């Protein structure tokens, strides 16, 4: 018979955490797939900047992405931390606190990333794109300077993104180990989290050295978001299991 040692007063938080995981993923994916412009080669700056400059929903798409990730980190992982505190394993409980701290740092880093990518990059590329490529009035030199400014912001975005991916990976590993050490969720979910975290850290390191890569980004996104969906589903199921006392 299945037992559940989750206190009744924690069930609403777990439900909200589960909803935060699942709703956050939906909001993020809709904002990304539906409104975020992109190019085949994310390191082809002239093509990238032209697409960004012409994208009307660029800022709103990044606000949507920010809202989705905040739901995941400020809602879902906070609830997961609360659940793991009830583990009989002292290691799992301690790791839950480290995971919470890492999630807060990751959310803060993402806020900076979205400010750079979603606002500063849009303004810089828009300024560059608006300058006509004519050499008769000196605008050619002005356009080159504007391009370098946009390029500097782009590399700032890449640098922040690389650390953001590594931080996401660290969150997944910490919570993955905590889940594996506890008996509150299936241990295989923890093992998947550890693997996902390793992929995230590797993706961050690759980004730091070569910039954005579509294959790396896609692999990282798919593995992370599938794990978060699994967490959301199992946390919801955890709230539905009635406490059964045996003996």
C-alpha positions in Angstrom: 0.0 0.0 0.0 1.3 3.5 -0.9 1.9 5.9 1.9 2.3 9.7 1.8 4.1 11.6 4.5 3.3 15.0 3.1 1.6 17.0 5.7 -1.9 18.3 4.8 -0.8 21.9 5.1 1.8 21.4 2.4 -0.6 20.0 -0.1 -1.7 23.4 -1.5 1.9 24.5 -1.9 2.7 21.3 -3.8 -0.3 21.7 -6.1 0.7 25.3 -6.8 4.3 24.2 -7.4 3.1 21.5 -9.8 1.0 24.1 -11.6 3.9 26.5 -11.6 6.2 23.9 -13.3 3.6 23.0 -16.0 2.2 26.5 -16.6 5.7 28.0 -16.7 6.7 25.6 -19.4 3.6 26.4 -21.4 4.1 30.1 -21.1 7.8 29.9 -22.0 7.2 27.7 -25.0 4.4 29.8 -26.4 6.5 32.9 -26.0 9.5 31.3 -27.6 7.9 29.3 -30.5 5.1 31.7 -31.2 6.7 35.1 -30.9 10.6 34.8 -30.6 12.2 35.5 -33.9 15.3 33.6 -34.9 17.7 32.6 -37.7 19.3 29.4 -38.9 22.7 30.5 -37.7 22.5 32.3 -34.4 26.2 33.5 -34.8 25.5 35.3 -38.1 25.3 38.7 -36.5 24.2 40.8 -39.5 21.3 38.4 -40.2 20.5 38.0 -36.5 20.4 41.8 -35.9 18.2 42.4 -39.0 15.7 39.8 -37.7 15.7 41.2 -34.2 15.3 44.8 -35.4 12.3 43.9 -37.5 10.6 41.8 -34.8 7.7 43.8 -33.3 6.9 41.3 -30.5 10.5 41.0 -29.5 10.2 42.7 -26.1 6.8 41.2 -25.3 8.2 37.7 -26.2 11.0 38.1 -23.7 8.6 39.3 -21.0 6.6 36.1 -21.6 9.8 34.0 -21.4 10.7 35.8 -18.2 7.2 35.2 -16.7 7.4 31.5 -17.6 10.9 30.9 -16.1 10.0 32.9 -12.9 7.0 30.5 -12.4 9.3 27.6 -12.7 12.1 28.8 -10.4 10.2 31.0 -8.0 7.2 28.6 -7.8 8.0 25.1 -8.8 11.4 24.7 -7.2 10.4 26.5 -4.0 7.6 23.9 -3.6 10.0 21.1 -4.4 12.3 22.4 -1.8 9.5 22.4 0.7 8.6 18.8 -0.2 12.2 17.6 0.2 12.4 19.1 3.7 10.1 16.3 4.8 12.5 13.6 3.7 13.9 11.2 6.3 17.3 11.7 4.7 19.2 14.6 6.3 21.3 14.8 3.1 18.2 15.4 1.0 16.9 18.1 3.4 20.3 19.9 3.4 20.5 19.7 -0.4 17.0 21.1 -0.7 18.3 24.3 0.9 21.3 24.5 -1.4 19.0 23.9 -4.3 16.7 26.7 -3.2 19.7 29.1 -3.0 20.9 28.0 -6.5 17.4 28.5 -7.9 17.2 32.0 -6.5 20.6 32.9 -8.0 19.6 31.3 -11.3 16.3 33.4 -11.4 18.3 36.6 -10.7 20.7 35.7 -13.5 17.9 35.2 -15.9 16.4 38.6 -15.1 19.7 40.2 -16.1 19.8 38.0 -19.2 16.3 39.0 -20.3 17.1 42.7 -19.7 20.1 42.5 -22.0 18.6 40.3 -24.7 15.0 41.4 -24.5 15.5 45.2 -24.2 19.1 46.4 -24.7 19.7 44.1 -27.7 16.4 45.2 -29.3 17.2 48.9 -29.0 20.8 48.5 -30.2 19.9 46.4 -33.3 17.0 48.7 -34.1 19.4 51.7 -34.0 21.8 49.9 -36.3 19.1 48.8 -38.7 17.6 52.2 -39.0 20.9 53.8 -40.3 20.9 53.7 -44.2 24.0 52.0 -45.7 25.1 55.1 -47.6 28.6 56.5 -47.7 27.7 59.9 -49.1 26.7 61.5 -45.8 29.0 59.6 -43.5 26.3 57.2 -42.3 28.4 54.2 -43.3 30.8 54.8 -40.5 28.0 55.5 -38.1 26.4 52.2 -39.1 29.6 50.4 -38.5 29.9 51.9 -35.0 26.2 51.0 -34.2 26.9 47.4 -35.4 29.9 47.1 -33.0 27.7 48.4 -30.1 25.1 45.8 -30.9 27.8 43.1 -31.3 29.2 44.0 -27.8 25.7 43.6 -26.3 25.3 40.3 -28.2 28.5 38.9 -26.6 27.4 40.2 -23.2 24.2 38.2 -23.7 26.2 35.1 -24.7 28.4 35.4 -21.7 25.4 35.7 -19.3 23.6 32.9 -21.1 26.6 30.6 -20.6 26.5 31.1 -16.9 22.7 30.9 -16.8 22.9 27.4 -18.4 25.5 26.3 -16.0 23.4 27.5 -13.1 20.3 25.7 -14.4 22.5 22.6 -14.6 23.6 23.0 -11.0 20.0 23.4 -9.9 19.0 20.2 -11.7 22.0 18.3 -10.2 21.4 19.5 -6.6 17.7 18.7 -6.7 18.3 15.5 -8.6 20.7 14.2 -5.9 18.2 15.3 -3.2 15.4 13.4 -4.9 17.5 10.3 -5.3 18.4 10.4 -1.6 14.9 10.9 -0.5 11.9 8.5 -0.7 9.4 11.2 -1.5 9.6 10.9 -5.3 10.8 8.1 -7.6 14.5 7.8 -7.5 14.7 7.6 -11.3 13.4 11.2 -11.4 16.5 12.2 -9.4 18.8 10.3 -11.7 17.3 12.0 -14.7 17.8 15.4 -13.0 21.5 14.6 -12.4 21.9 13.7 -16.1 20.0 16.8 -17.2 22.2 19.0 -15.0 25.3 17.5 -16.5 24.0 18.4 -20.0 23.2 21.9 -18.8 26.7 22.6 -17.4 28.2 21.2 -20.6 25.9 23.4 -22.7 27.0 26.4 -20.7 30.7 25.7 -21.2 30.2 25.2 -24.9 28.4 28.5 -25.2 31.2 30.2 -23.3 33.7 29.0 -25.9 31.9 29.1 -29.2 28.7 31.1 -28.6 25.2 30.0 -29.5 24.7 26.7 -31.2 21.3 25.4 -32.4 22.0 21.7 -31.7 23.4 22.4 -28.2 20.5 24.7 -27.4 17.9 22.3 -28.6 19.3 19.3 -26.7 19.6 21.3 -23.5 16.1 22.7 -23.8 14.4 19.4 -24.6 16.1 17.5 -21.7 15.5 20.3 -19.1 11.9 20.9 -20.0 11.0 17.2 -20.2 12.4 16.8 -16.7 10.4 19.8 -15.4 7.2 18.4 -16.9 7.9 15.1 -15.2 8.5 16.9 -11.9 5.2 18.8 -12.2 3.2 15.7 -12.9 4.7 13.6 -10.1 4.4 16.5 -7.6 0.7 16.7 -8.5 0.3 13.0 -8.0 2.0 13.3 -4.6 -0.8 15.6 -3.4 -3.5 13.1 -4.5 -2.2 10.1 -2.6 -4.1 9.7 0.6 -2.3 9.0 3.8 -2.6 5.3 4.7 -1.4 4.0 8.0 -0.3 0.4 8.1 0.7 -1.8 11.0 
